[in-house]
């Protein structure tokens, strides 16, 4: 299989040479996201090779998103279309529904790209989208999040699969180093485009990328960071399972949306700190305004712990009101603040 041919031993591909495209077999139709860069061009070549070699029933479609940011992007998308046609695969060029904001451009482009791909997948009846994230991308992501003080979930890095609404997002090449994918393109005699934003120092990831060779020289290379991500993912899964069990024990399931969430104080205080933190976070997100910043949640948990076994008080966070008394920790919706009336 391709992983063995590339001659690398990775977490995603597996030391036993496991086929990275096995997840495709669960989907009758898969959309390949191909920008024309080396990683996604290799994805196209390798996925097509897998389909031919395995006699797979999975139908492959190809799409390129033109973000409207570079004049060369259209020609690059058309080059992808030409390669897809050569391989006998259908291709579409997708444009964005609205112009991208200049603030946090890369983040906005990523969000819009996934929206466009998901919409096209639904039109095709595809149940999975495959992207060409690599071992190098995994390393950059883990290091980027480490520098920003992420928790375990962030340090788990990029998952090999995740839901994207009603579609599965699959990243079959997470175990492949970028160099191996470039070599795949060269061996096939296929050219690829280079996105100038990848070397633009205005972007934090580009500045971080420059540091990676120095870190690798000290032993903190891409495989080491990917191993860290895999270990963090295992720890995260275990802690989430423990939180599920605590939630079931402290608050049996009942009709959703019926008043505040109440945990018995003694039982809540007896939980390990991390499980209590996660349980509190779930409750706040459930009744409040959505995801909570980890640092703010930790501050809330610290305040609660500082009350002592018989203390009481109340705090708000992200649209939720947390009340603590001798009997319970209760999380409900925070009162709506009404603007003060001006005196006439």
C-alpha positions, -999 to +999 in steps of 0.1 A: +000+000+000+011+036-004+023+040+032+047+012+028+058+025-006+066+059+009+089+042+034+077+059+066+064+046+099+038+068+114+010+069+140-018+073+115-005+049+088+006+025+116+038+005+120+021-025+105+015-006+072-023-003+078-042+011+048-050+048+055-079+047+031-098+019+050-123+045+064-134+053+028-149+018+025-177+028+049-189+054+025-204+048-009-194+083-021-164+104-009-155+140-018-118+147-020-109+183-011-080+191-035-065+226-036-037+218-060-009+220-034+014+190-029-005+175+000-039+174-016-025+165-050-009+135-034-043+127-017-059+126-051-032+104-066-032+080-036-069+078-032-073+070-069-046+043-066-063+028-036-096+027-055-081+010-084-059-015-065-086-024-040-114-025-065-133-004-040-169+004-045-165+039-030-172+065-056-146+094-056-155+130-064-131+159-064-137+196-054-115+227-053-125+258-034-116+291-049-116+316-021-113+346-044-082+357-027-056+352-054-058+356-092-038+324-097-063+303-077-086+298-107-059+284-129-048+261-100-083+249-096-086+242-133-053+223-132-068+200-105-098+195-128-075+185-156-057+159-134-090+146-120-103+142-156-071+123-165-079+099-136-115+096-146-129+114-116-156+142-116-144+176-104-161+208-094-147+243-086-166+258-057-168+296-050-177+312-017-211+326-011-198+359+004-164+378+004-141+369+033-135+394+061-100+407+064-099+401+101-086+366+111-085+358+074-071+322+076-097+312+102-125+327+081-113+310+049-111+277+067-146+280+080-160+291+046-141+263+028-157+236+050-191+251+045-187+251+008-174+215+007-201+202+030-228+219+009-214+203-023-211+169-006-248+170+003-256+178-034-236+148-045-249+125-018-214+121-004-213+110+032-176+118+038-151+146+029-114+138+028-087+164+034-050+162+031-038+172+066-003+157+072+020+147+100+036+182+097+002+198+101-004+178+132+029+189+147+022+225+139-012+224+154+000+208+187+028+233+190+005+262+182-020+251+208+007+244+234+020+280+230-015+293+236-020+273+268-046+248+254-059+220+276-059+183+268-085+185+241-065+211+222-032+192+227-049+161+212-044+179+179-062+171+147-085+140+149-083+115+121-121+117+118-147+140+131-183+149+123-190+179+101-227+183+106-242+152+090-210+144+071-178+127+082-146+146+078-117+121+072-080+129+072-063+097+059-028+112+055-023+125+091+005+099+095+023+110+063+051+135+064+048+163+038+081+153+022+067+118+014+037+134-003+058+157-024+078+126-034+046+108-044+037+137-068+072+138-082+072+100-088+039+104-106+053+132-127+025+155-115+032+192-108+015+211-079+009+247-068+026+265-039+003+287-018+023+320-010+003+323+023+023+294+036+054+316+037+037+348+047+051+360+080+019+379+088+004+345+098+013+330+132+015+295+117+041+306+092+062+321+119+059+290+140+068+268+110+102+286+108+110+273+143+103+237+137+137+227+123+154+241+154+131+222+176+135+190+156+173+193+161+166+191+199+144+161+195+110+178+193+102+168+157+070+161+139+067+125+149+073+133+186+046+160+185+022+136+168+029+110+195+021+136+221-012+143+203-021+106+202-014+103+240-034+134+248-063+121+227-063+089+247-062+108+280-090+131+268-112+102+258-106+085+292-115+117+311-146+123+290-157+087+297-151+094+335-171+126+332-200+108+315-201+083+344-200+111+370-228+129+352-250+098+351-243+092+388-249+127+400-277+138+377-297+110+361-310+117+326-343+135+324-363+157+300-340+183+285-346+220+290-366+217+322-350+241+347-315+244+362-290+216+365-285+205+401-256+185+416-256+173+452-229+193+469-212+165+488-210+143+457-197+171+436-170+180+461-159+144+462-151+143+424-115+145+412-108+182+403-106+175+365-139+156+364-156+183+384-142+210+361-155+191+330-189+185+346-193+221+356-182+231+320-208+209+305-235+223+327-225+259+319-225+253+281-258+234+283-278+263+299-256+292+288-244+307+256-222+278+243-185+269+246-166+283+276-130+295+276-110+270+297-092+297+317-125+313+327-139+279+336-109+271+357-113+305+375-150+296+383-140+262+396-113+278+417-138+302+432-162+273+440-134+253+457-124+283+477-158+285+493-150+255+515-174+227+525-201+250+539-196+282+520-221+296+495-222+321+468-231+328+431-212+337+399-221+341+363-202+328+333-212+327+296-249+333+302-251+308+331-256+314+368-238+291+391-251+289+427-234+271+455-249+264+489-245+237+516-267+213+497-261+217+460-242+232+431-269+245+408-264+258+372-292+278+355-296+305+330-284+339+341-310+366+344-312+388+313-297+422+320-320+450+310-305+483+300-309+510+327-336+536+319-325+571+315-342+596+338-360+623+320 
